[in-house]
Amino acid sequence: MMEEEMEITPDLVEWMVNDPKVTSRWRDMALYLDLQDYIPAIESRRSKLGLLGQRKDGEKLSELMTIWRILKKRIYTVPYLLRLLDKLGLNDMYDWVRMMTGQTLSKRQIESLVFRQLS
């Protein structure tokens, strides 16, 4: 796989499922990925720990990430994840993923980001 197509690694998933800002948006992520049909099933599962039967958003996001990896492996990539995080305004995680994966921006991408921030 070329660097541009780098698959999302388990450590990145672990960071994401432990970030409340990200986990609270798991449904929006499912919509963006066109996996909204899986939202009811993800929501209806009980916690493995049995804590009041409710699962935390981190567990739900973890399941969504697994579904994404299995059903849409072609787009289970760092660049696609970065687009998703940017689209949802999850800037801190976006910056973290970029830093952890050594992704760099082109001049055009930098200009686009600046214009989005200013508008």
N, C-alpha and C positions, 0 to 999 in steps of 0.2 A: 504494500500500500504506500502510495506517495504521502509525503508529509501533509499535504493539503487534505488528504482523505483519511487522516489519522482517526482511528476508532476511539470512541469515548472509553476511557479506562476505568476500572473499578474504583480507583482512588478518587477520580473526579466525581463519580456517582456518590461515593461516601461523603465527600464534602457537601454535595448538593442536598442529600437527604438529611443532613444535620444543620442546614441553614433554614431557619423559620421563614425568612423572606421568600426563599425559593419554594419550600414545601407548601406554603399557603397558596401557591399558584399552580399546583399540579393539575387542576382541572383545565386551566387555561393552556397549559402545555399539551394536554391531551387534545384539546380543540385544534391547536396549531399543528399538531402532528396528524390530524385527521383520525384520531383514535378515540373520539368521543363515545363511540358505541361501547367502549370498555369501562366508562366511568361508573355506571350502576353496579357492575360486578365488583369493581375495585372498592367501591363504597360499602358494599354489602358484606364483604368478608370480615370475619371477626379477628381480633388480635390473637397472635400465636401465644401471647403471654396470658391471655384471658382476663386482662384488666378491664373490667366493666364491659367487655365485649367490643369496645370502641378501639379502632386503630388510629394511630396518630398520622398526620399528613406525611411524615417522613416515610412511614411504611407504605403508604399509598403511592408516593412518588417512586419509591424503590420498585414497586410492582409495575408501575407505568414504564419505568426505564427498562425493565425486563421485557415487557411487551414490545416496546419500541425496538429493542435489540433483536428480538426474534422475528417480528413481522415486517420491520422496515430497516433491515440490516444495511441496505445501500445508503441510507441517510443517517445511520447511527454513527455520525462522525463529529469531530470537534468543530469543524467549520459550521455544520448545520446547527449544532448546539449553541454556538456563539450567535448565529442569526436568531435563534429562538429566544435566547436570553436578552438580546438587544431589543427584539420586538416587544417583549414583555416588560421592558424597562428594569430588568434585574442587573443593574450596572455593577454592583459590587461583585457578584458572582461572575459576570462577564469578564471583568478585569482580572479576577482570580484565575479563571480558566485560561485566559490569554497568557498570563504570567507563567502558570504551571506548564503550559504546553509550548511556550516559546513562540507563539504566533505573533507575527508582525503585520502592521498595516501598511498598505500602499498609500501614496499621497492622495489618491482619489478617495480611498476609504476614510482617511483622516479628515479630509474636507467634508465628506458626507456626515461623519459623526459630529463634527463641529457645527454644521448647519442644523442638524437635528437637535443638538443641545441648545442652540440659540433660539429655535422656534418654539 
